[in-house]
Amino acid sequence: MGAEPTPVVALAGNPNVGKSTVFNALTGARQHTGNWSGKTVSGARGTMDCDGRTMTLVDLPGTYSLRPRSSEERIARDFLAAGEADAAILVVDATCLERNLILILQVLEVMPNVVVCLNLMDEARKKRIRIDVSALEQELGVPVVPCAARRGRGLPELMQAVCRVLDGETIPHPTAIRYPAEIEDAVRASGLARAQALAALSQQPPDGMDAQQLDDRFTAAAALRAEEIALTCVQAPADADARDRRIDRVLLSRRFGLPLMLLLLAAVFYITLFGANVPSEWLGAHLLGLSAPFAAALSALGLPPFVVSLLVDGLWRVLATVVSVMLPPMAIFFPLFTLLEDAGYLPRVAFQLDHAFRRAHACGKQSLSMCLGQKWMRKSANFHFR
């Protein structure tokens, strides 16, 4: 008798909702929490245990929609639609639930075995946002688990909910998006399952409608249903986002936004490049200082001189140089970038530069990739000219 297959659970959600934090907490993996284009395009994998049962957790790219407009959206949709996952955890931001509901509703069209991780509940409480979790479960038709992943709250309950769905103890009854009559008629006339019919319509829109018009109606219907659910389940004070709006008036203003962004990024690069000099020199001196004892030890073993030179002057010195040059900047830059992301500044940078990048047929998120690329090019230049 063969071993029982390991269940596969997909982890999906919008960018900047704490998805990678949930992934790290559930699997024990150490994955950098970032939000620049291409960061998790390949899909990170880890294992998690629930009552002695091992599961494979697949971290899908952060995406706002399953409509295939970008590589992240195509990868996420293809993985979920292909049936490779036995269940899915959808991580959403409790402080802006309505925006996140669009992705939830689209995923529920593709697969029913979904558990919603209502993350950042601690932040929602600070903003005096109240969410009726029971009402949200009834509206969506799937389990909803409130969490604060950074503090480890709610994660055991989340894993238990996933286990109950996989074991069939909880039977999801996912809600459906109500599309305009012509789309619903085309779905019924196709004779296919709803998810398959909607996918077929995306390839061949109904008569009198082109692909862009169909996509707009898909998106508008999902947004309308998300608004209905949010009005039913969420109570937020009028000034819940007042602090964020005051900050945005400065950080995203035409007068101060760009200079502040340039100064802040310049400070990050300055701290990275010049702050890494001392630890780089210390590491280089100590690691390269081991070359002579290493060569003596190899010679004592009776190895030929050319082999000793190959291992010491070739392998060891190159390895020591690369470690001393690359490790300190990485140890400084990535924590700084993570702090900027956790503070919510990196999405604002992407938003601020989106208009300029669109002129080059790109998007604002790629500005963050360029920051990383320039950093590595600068370090490579330092490495070659040392």
N, C-alpha and C positions, 0 to 999 in steps of 0.2 A: 504494500500500500504506500503510495507516494505521500510526501509531506504536504500538509495543507498550505496553499499559496499564501504569501504575505499580502494582506490588504494594502492597497495604495490609496492614500488620502491626498488630494490636491489642496494647496493653500493659495487662495487668490484674494485680491482686494485692490483698491485704489492705491496709488503711491501715497506715502506719508500718512499711513494709518496704523503703523506699528506692525506691519506684516512680518518683516524680518525679525523683529523683537519676539513675536510669537513663535516664529520658526526656531530661533535660538533657544527659547525657554522650553519648548516641547521636545527638542531633539538633543539639547546640550551642546549643539554645534556653535562654533564661533564664526559668525558671518558678519561682514561689515554692513551696517545699515546705511545705505546710500540711495540716492534717487536720481541718477543720471542715466541717460539713454544707453541701453545695452548692458546694464549692470547685472541683471538676472535673466538675460534672454535665453540662456541655455537651461535654466531651471535647476536650482540647487536641490539636493536630496539629502535626507537624513532619516534616522529611525527614531521612533518613540514607542514607549511601552505603556500599556493600559491594562492593569490587572494581570500582569504577566504575559500579555499578548503583544507581539512585536508588529509594528506597522511601518510602512514606508511613507514619509511625508515629502511631497514634491512642492517646492516653492516656485510658483509660476510668476512670470513678470508682472509688475504692478501696472494696472491698466484701468482706465476710466470706463471702458466699454468693451463689449465683445464684437462690435461691428469692425470687421477687419480692415482698418485704415492704416495700421502700422504693424511692424514685425512683432511687437509685444502682444498686440491684440490678436494677431493671427496665431501665434504660438499658444496663447491661453485658450482661445476658442478651439483650435484643433485638438489640443490635449483633452479638454473636457468633452468635446463632441465625439471623439474617437472611442470613448468608453474605457480609456486606460485607468481612470480613477474609479474606485469603488464608492467613494464619498468625497465631499469637498467641504473645507472650512473657509468661509468668507469672512474676512476681517474688515470691519467697518469702523468709521470714526463716529463715536457717539455725539461729538460736538457739531457735526454737520451731516446728520443721518440722511437727510433728503437727497443730497448729492450722491451718496454711496448706494442708495436704494436702486438706482438705475442699473448698476452692474449686478446687484442681487437678482433683480427681476429677469435680466437677460440670462444669467446663469441658470435660474430655475426653469427657463425654457429648454435648456440643453440637458440638464440632469436634475433629478428630484432629491437625491440623497445629499442634502446640504445642511450644515449647521452654521448658524451665523454667530460669529464672535464679535460681540458689541464692545469694542475696545475703547480705551480712553474714558471710561466712566468717571474716573477721578477728575479729569479735566472738565467733563460735562457738569459735575456737581459744583465745581468752582465757578462755572458760568451760570449756575442756577438753572440748568436745563434738566427737565424731568422727562424720562422716557418710560412709558407703560410697556414693560417687557411682555407681559401676558397678552396685551392687545396686539403688540407687534408680531408675536408668534401666531396669533389667530389670523392676522392680515396676510402674513407671508405663507403660513401653512407649514413652517419648518421650525425646528428648535432654535431658540435664541438664548445665548449665554452672555450675561454682562461680565466684562473683564477689565482689569487694569494690568496689562502684560508687564509693564516695567516694574511693577511691585509684586508680580506673581499672583495677583488675585484673580480668581475665577478660572484659572487654567486647569486645575484638577476636574472641575465641573465640566469644562469644555471637552476634555478627553473622554469623560464618562458619557457625555451626550453623543460623541462620535461613535463610541462603542455600541451604544443602544441603537443607533441608526444602522450600523453594520450588521448587528445581530438580529435586526428586524423587530426589536422591542418597541421602537418608535417608527411609525409609518408616516413619512412626510406626505402632505397634500398641498403641493406648491400652488400658489396663486398664479393666475395667467394675466398677461397684459391684454387689455381690451384695445384691439386695433380698429381702424375705420372699417366700415361695412364692406367695401370692395376687397380689402385684404382678408377679412374673415370669410367672405364668400369664396375667395380663391383657395383658402386653406381647406375649407370643407369640400370643395369640388375636386381637390387633388386626390382625395382618398388616402393620403399618407398620414402618418403620425404628425402631430402638431409641429414638433421640432424639425422633422424632415421637410414638412411642407414649407415652413418659414425659410429654411435653408435653400430649398428649390426656388422659392420666390425671389430670394436675393440674387440668384443666378439669372432668372428670367422673370422680370417684373410683370404684373398684370397689364392687360391692354390699356393704352392711354397713359401709362406711367413709366418714366425712365428710372434708371437705377438710383440717381440722386434724389428724386422725389420720393421713391420708396424708402430710402434710407432716412430721409427727413421725417417721414410719417412714422417709421419704426421708433426713431428717437423721441419724437413728440409724444407718442403714446406711452412710452416708458416713463418719460418725465412727468406726464400727467398722473399716471398711476402712483409714481413715487411721491408726488405732492399730496395726493389723497391719503396715502398711508401716513405720511409725516404729520398731516393735519389731525389725524386720528390718534396718533401715538405719542407725539412730542409736544411738550409745553415748554416754551422758552420765553424769558422776559424780553421785552423790546430792546433792552440795552445789553443783551448777552454778548454781542460782538463789538461793543463800544470801544473797549480797549484796543482790540485788533484794528479797528478802523482808524483810531487815533494814530497808532503806529504806522499804518499804511499811508496815512496822509503825509508822513515824513519820508518813509523809506521808498515809496513809489511816486513821490511828487516829481514834477518836471524840473523843479529847481534843485532839489537836494538829492533825489533818488540816485542818479547816475554818479555824481561825485562821491556819495557815501559808499556806493557799491565798489567803485574803483579803489577808494581808500581802504575799505575792509579787506578786499581780496589782496591788495598790495601788502597789507599788514600780515595776512596769512602767509603769503609767499616769502615775505621778509623773515618772519619768525622761522619758517621751514628751512629756508636756504642758509641763513646765517646762524640760526640756532643749532643746526645740525653739524656745524664745523667742529665744535669741541668734541662731542661724542664720536664723530667720524675719525678725528685724529687719534683719539684715545683707543678706539677699537683697532684702527689700522696699525698703530704702534705695537699693541699687545699681540694682535694676531700675526702680524708679520715678524714680530720678535720671536715667535715660536718656530720660525723656519730653520734656524740653526740647530736647535735641539731635535727637531723632527728629522733633519738630514742626518745628524749624528746617529739617531736611533735606527734609521733605515740602513745606514752604512754598517752599523754593528750587527745587523741581521745578515750581512754578506751580500746585499744587493749590488749589482753593477752600478758604476757612477752615472751612466746615462739614465738608468731607471730612477735613481735617487733624484737626479736633476729634473726628470719628467714629473715626478710626484711632488717635489718641493717647489721648484721654480715654475713649473707649469700649473699643476692642479691646485696646490695649496695657496700659492701667492695670488692666483686669479680669484679663487674662492674668498680669500681673506679680503682682497681689495673690493670685490663686489659687495660683500657683507658690510664692510665698513663704510662704503659710499652710499648704499641703498637703504640699509636698515634704519639709521637715525632719521632721515627725512620722512620715511614712511611712518615711523613711530610718532612723529610730530604732526605731519600733515593730516592724516586720516582722523585722529581724534579732534583736531580743529574743525575739519569739514563736517564731522558728525555733530559737533556742538552747533554749528550753523544750521544744520538740517533739523536738529531737535528744537532749535529756537524758531523754526519756520522761515528762516531767511532764504535758503536755497530755492524753494519754490517761487519766492518773490523775485529772485534774480532771473529765473527762467521766464517769469511773466513779463518782467521789465524789458528783457531783450528779445522777446518773441516777435515783436513787430519788425525789428531790424533783421532778425534771422529769416523771417518769412520772405523778405526781399531776395534772399539767396536760396529760396525754396527749401528752407530748413525750418527748425522750430527752436523755441527758447531753451528747451531742455539740453540741446546740444552745446549750449554755452558752458555747461558744467563739464561736459566731456572735453571741451577745449581747454578748460582750466587744468584738468588732469593731464591732458596731452602736453601742454606747455611745461608743466612741472616735470614730467618724465623726460622731455627733450632737454630741459636745462640740466637735469641730473646726468643725462647721458653725455652731454657736452663736458660737464665737470669730470666725468669718469675718463673720457678719452684724452683730455688735456692735462690730467694730473701728472 
